[in-house]
Amino acid sequence: MRCTRSPLMLIALLVLCGIGFRAGPLTGLAWLLAGAGWPLALTAWAREQALAESEARFRILAEAVPSMLYEADATGGNTWANQTWLDYVERRAAEVAGIGWASSMHPDDLREVLPRWQESVRTGKEYVGHQRIRRAADGAWRWHLVRALPVRGADGRIRRWLGAVNDIHDLVEAQAALREQGEQLRLFVDRAPAAIAMFDTAMRYLAVSRRYLRDIAQDQPCDPQSLIGRCHYDAFPEHPARWRDIHRRVLAGETLSAEEDSFQRRDGRTEWVRWEMTPWHRADGTIGGAVVFAEVVTARKQAEAALRASEARLRLATEGANVGTWDVNLLTGEHHVSPEVPALHGRAPHEMTPQNWLEAVHPDDRAAAEAGWRRAMAEATTYEHVYRSAAPHPDGGERWLLGRGRVERDAAGVAVRDAGVLLDVTARVRAEAALRESEARFRAITDAMPQLVWSARPDGTRDYHNRRWQDATGLAPGPLTIETWCAMLHPDDRERVRMHWRHCLVTGEAFEQEYRLHRADGRHCWILGRALPVRDPQSGAITRWFGTCTDISDAVAAREALARSHAELERLVAERTAALTRAAEEREQAEKAMRQREKLAALGQLAGGIAHDFNNILQIISNCATLIARDARGRATGQDDIVGECIGMISDATGRGHGIVRRLLAFARRGELRAGPIDPAALLDDMRQVLTHTLASTVVLRFAVEPGLPVLLADRGQLEAALINLAVNARDAMPEGGTLTILAAVETVGPDAAPPLPLEPGAYVRFTLSDTGTGMDEATLARACEPFFTTKPRGGGTGLGLPMARGFAEQSGGALVIDSAPGQGCTVSLWLPAPGQEVEAAAPPPAAPARAGIAWRVLLVDDEPALLRSLAIGLRQAGFVVATAGDGPAALARLDAGEAVDVLVTDLLMPGISGIALIREAQARRRGLPAILLTGHVDDGVELAMQGAMSATFSLLGKPVGIPDLADRITTLLEARPGPGDRTGAAPPPGSQRA
């Protein structure tokens, strides 16, 4: 009887055979010795003998079967394995006992097998697992199916486990190969570049490619699985009935196809498709369904139609333009020559072939034409040749032809094709000859003219000069750009002539200018230059400029002599006029007295203007004195200190001039303000009446002054202006009325105190202005102290009040704090240090050069060249990197070009754009760029600025200012920024880092 290899049947056989008991012949004897009755003992002994024989038979049978069998005790430890198992893994029985069997298990599988086996031992459930076991014969890891069943006693408890192990490696590999083939087939169908669909005999979809969904089934979802299992006729009910007949024929065994077939889409469009449909067969040879391969060829048909239309248009064009074409296969000799080719050569079609085409060329041009063609054949490139035909033109003259072709090669480099076109260029050749003759006549005429003659392109570049121009300038023939020929003019005339010439190029106006031209002999001669444009008759566009240069040196000399005569005459007239004027002035003295008050007002304005110019002069003198002093200190000559005396005299003169300016400004009520001792209580008492009349009647004004306030050291005018500005701002924030409370108290800041802003330890007087107005939101509060920022309507404020008040406080060693919220009013606190009653004027601080290791970059702007140069030299000696600009546009151009700038120092009054406008534009380009405004003139618009106030990014100084003071103000501004890395005003081009 053969033993089956099935593990389940084998285990069933083991159970049926009674394997699970190991009773031996001594068991019956033990029963007899226990005192049991001998019939019962004999029966038990017989049963034990039968079991022993059954176990022996099982052992023989287990060793004879080819399967690997094993036995385990109730705890899961291996107790026995047949010889087939031991031989497979080449182990002894003792080596596989317990969990010794694990040594033959693949390590990656063992991590999963052990927990699962232990779980089966714990629960008593059947164990089934797939794992790799090492075959000792070849060392290969092979997949096996392992099963184990529990054997229970009469009490239901597990006595042992019986298991079988079968090699399923070939089956696993076959299944994996089948899955791989299936995945490859699915991927091929899904990603195939053609439209593929597979059907069963009921025309249900078995497989669909994405190209099928895109090209054929456009109205279906984009997932191929959406069609699997659906009948084709349900998915596409609109397909014509003829396709059902095609499907029946294919399912009957035919293979059908079509190169071009049309079908109508649901949107009415007609598509063209190339398809083939064939049956597929099952393993038994029966037809299992159909497979269709399709390709949408609508674009190809459209392209072919377009190509045919294009060829037709080309044929019409070549025939209409009398253009000949040829196409020759150099390997087979096949060729196509259009009828125009022989006609252009004056021959009949049969008289001209690719082999004898040279005979149609004029004898004098044959050698050159043949050489050009052979060169193209050798190099496989485009060739072009103009030659005469052997036959004359119909008008009796020579006929000129242009042959343009290209030789193509295959991959091996062999010339395989020659194609090209032939044109009649007789008219062009004759026109070129006529043009050359015309140009020769033009050159002869212009060379004979006494003027310097030239012509220029529409862009102004001169491309022709006659011989007289070359003789006069000494330049060789060749084009001259605008910049090149303008460089030959006198420096005083260059910019004027250049601008006018460019203006004429743009507008088309006639050019006429007088200028001095540098001749080859080194002298300048006066020239009258004229030029007229030549325009295209159709479009009116300028195609060329023709001009002349006439020497007018003699005429200019005569004109200057006449001008001198006129000047003498004008001098006599001026003297007589002056006498008459003096008489008229004497008669007008009475009228002048009546207008004295108006004159005084005008004189006050004039004083401010004079102060501006005079302060600039004093600034230059002061700067130069400082520079000379520095230079003199660096020299020890041992001689009389003449330079020192000069410096002293200059400094004295500067001081006297500054005194004059102060008196002028006092007259104009624009005097400078200086720091001094201030009694805060008296100051507020004086301001009470001023503020009462200044504020609206709807504003209730309250004062609260702490007794015994210490004396302040500050600029009274600046403090009054700051308080008035803050009070006016509070008034504007209460349009319907409200209460403004002004407090003054002493605040002591200790080393560990935490005030609103960092302050040095000490005593401070704190002025607090609180209103009940509309308040400010966070965004407005964040920008409240920015220069020029204002929430008032246009014309209602300059945006300088709060920045100036804050700058004044910080410059005085204090701080300004704003606390506000929408609908809760606003509180502004002004902190000023309180040194006490005894106050001494502080010595002026020494010049503060740029911080060691940091070369600050300063952009200095002033329209006074001497002042600009002296300040630049002084700042450079103080350690700054200085760039200069003569006006506001030049400074903005530097910023737009990306130049790195740490601080902007600018004059107030300049032509074109003022200093305040320049700062506004500069800070719009470089947000947070620090700026210093210098001015020697004070008017209502800049009165607050002239008080020397300073903010985090904006400061003002009155002229004259010493270079050390300016350097100190620059350093203070820059060091007040958030950090050395926060250079918001500096652009980051290469080379902009500090030294």
C-alpha positions, 0 to 999 in steps of 0.5 A: 500500500502506497503512502500519500505525500499529503501532510493532512492525510499523513497526520490523520493516519498517525492519529488513527494509528494511535500514535500519542501513547508510548506504553511499554510491556512493563505497564501490564506488570505494574497493574498486576503488582498493584493488586488488580484482578488477574483477568483485568490485568491480563486484559490491560497487558494485552492492550499494552502489547497491542499499543506497543506493536501499533507504535512499532508499526508506526515507527516503521511506516514513519521512517518509510514515508518521504515526508519529514515528520516530527513529534513534540511534547505538550510544552512544544519541545521536539521529542522525535523526528524521522530519518527523512527530516534528520537526513534533510538537515544533516542533524542527529536526533539529539541536535534537533531535540527541544528547540534544536530544530531552530538551527536549521530555520532561516533567521528572518523567518525564525523571528516570526515562527517562534512566537506563532508556535508558542501561541499554538502551544498555549492555545492548543490550536493547529499550527500552519506556517510557511518558512525557509529551511536549509537543505544540507545537501546543497546549502539552499534555503527552501520554502516548506509548509509546516503543520502540527496537530495536538494529540489530547488524552481522555481528559482533553489535555494535550499530551503531545504534538504531531507534525509534518514538513513538506518542501513547497519551494518549487510551488512558491517559485512557480506562483511568484513567477506567475504573479510576476508574469501577471504583473508584467502583463498588467503593466504592459497592457496598462502602460502600452503606447497603443490602445489595448482591450481584452474581452471574454466571449460575452464582450466583457472587459478583462483588461484595458490600457490607459491609452484605450481610456484616453483615445477610445473611451474618453467619456469613461473614468480615467481608472482602467478598473472602471471598465473591468467586468462591464460589457462593451455594449453597455459602456458604449451603446452609441457604437454602430451595429456593424461593430457587433458583426465584427465582434461575432466574426472575431469570436468565431475565429477571424482576425480583422483589421483596418488602416483607417476607420472612422467613429463618431464621439458623443460630442459629434467629433469624428475620429479616425482609428487604425485597429486590429482585432483577433481572438485569444485561446484558452489552454484547451484550444477553445476561444476565450474571447477577443483582443483589440489593438487600436491607434487614433490616427486623426492627427496623422490624417490631418497632417497628411491633408495639411501636407498635401495642401502645403505641397499644392500651395508650394507648387502654386507659389513656385509656378507663380514666382517662376521658381524652379526646384529639383530633387535628385536621389544620388544613389539611384539616380531618380530625380524630379526637376520642375518645368521651371528649371529648364525654362529658366535656362532657355531649354526644353524639358527633355534637353536638361537632366541632372547629368548635363545641367552644366551645359546650360551654364554660361561657358565662363561660369561653368568651372566656378559652378561645378567647383561649388557643387563638388565642394557641397557634395564633399562637405554635405552642406548648403551651397549657393552660386550665382551664374549666367545661363548659356541662353540669353535673356528674352530682352537680349541681355545676359540672364543671371540665375541663383541656384541654392541647394543642400546635399544630405548624407546618411549615417555612414556619411555618404551623400544620398540626396541633392535638393534645391531651388533656382531663381531668376536674379537678373533684375537684382544683379542689374540693380546692384550693378546700377547701385555700384555705379550710382555710389561711384558717382556719389563718391566722386561728387562728394569728394569734389565738394568743399564741405565735409560730407557724411551719411548716417544710419537711422541709429545715428552711426556715421557709416560714410565720410568723404575724403575731405573729412578724412583729410581734416580729421586724420581718421581712417575710413570706417563707421563712427558711433555717436560717442566716437565722433562727439569725442572729436568736439570741443569739451564745451560743445560735446553735451549740447551737440550730442543731446540735439543730435539724439533729439533729431534722431527720435523726432526726425527734425532737421539737425543744425548746430554750430560747434568746434571740431578738433582737426588733425593739425591740433587746432579747433575750427568752428563748424556749421553741421547740418543733416536731413533725414531720408524717409521710406516713400511707403512707410515714412520711416527714416532710412538714412541721414545725409549731412555736411560740415561747413567751416565757419571760423571766419564768420564766427570771428567776425560775429564776435568782433561785432558783438564787442562793438555792441557791448561797448554801446550797451555799456554807454547806455547802461551808464546813462540808465544808471544815472536816470535810475539814481534820480528816480530812486531819490524821488521814490524815498518818500514812497519807500518810507511808507512801505517800511513795514513791508520791507522789514518783513521782506528783510527778515526773509532775506536775512534767513537766505543770507544766513543760509549762504553765509553759513555755507561759507562759514562751514567751508572755512570751519571744515578747512580750519579743522583739516589744517589743524589736523595736518599741522598737529601731525607735523613738527617742523620746529619753526614758528607756528605760522599755520597755527596762527592762520588756524586761529585767525580762521577760527576767529573769523568763523566765530565772528561770522557765526555771530553775524549769522545769529544776529541776522537770524535774531532779526528774522526771528529764527534764532538758534536754540541752546541748552540751559537750566530750566525750572519745569514748574515755571515752564509749565506755568508759562505754557498754561496760558499759551496752551489755553489759547492754542487748544480748542475751547472744547478741550479741558486742560488740567495741570498736575505738577509735583512740588520741588521738581529739580532743575533740568539742563535742556534746550528750553525752545526744543522742550516747549516746541515738543510739549506744544506739538504733543498738546496739538496732537492730543487736540487733533485726536479729540475733534469732539472735545475732551480732557488733556492732562499734563503731569510733571513728576520726578522718577528715579531709575535704579540699576535694577529698575525696568522702565519702559525704555532703557535709561541710565540709572538716576533721577528724571523729570517725567512729563506726561500728556494724557488725552481722552481722544480716539487713540491709536491701533497697534499698526499706527502706534508702531509707526507713530515716530517714523519721520513724515508719517502722519494720519492727518489729512493732506496739509494737516501735518508734516509727520515730524512732530513726534519724531522731533520730540523723540529725537530731542528726548533721546539727544538730551539723555532721556526717552519718549514713550507712547501708550495708546489703544483704540477708543482709550485715548493716548498717553505720551511720556517725555523723560529728561534727566534731572542733574539738580540745581547746580548745572555746568555746561558740558564740554563739547564731545570729541570727534567720534570717529567710525567705530573701530573695525567698522568703516561706515559708508556715508552718502554726502549730498550738497550743491556747494562743491567746496563745502561738499569736498571739505566735508568729504575730506574731513569725514574720510579722515575721521574714518568714514567711507564717503560717496558724494553727490551734487544734488538729489537726483544724483544721490537717488541714482546711486541708491538705485544702482545698489550702492551700499550706504549706512547713512545719508547726510544732505543739505536742506536747500538744493535745486530740483529736490530739497533735502527733506524730499530727498530723505523721504525718497531715500527712505522709501527705497531703503526703509530705515536708512538713517539721515542727517539734514544740514541747513544754514537757513530756517523758515516755518517749514523747518523750524523744528528741524533746526532745533537739532532734534534727532530720532532713531533714523533722522537727525538735523544739524544747523550750519556751520557744524564742526566735522567732529560734531558731524562725525559724532552725530553720524556715529550716534545715529548708527549705533542707535540702530537695533544691531550691527547686522540690521543695515536696513539702509544698505544694499547688499552688493559684493564689496559692501561689508564693513572693513 
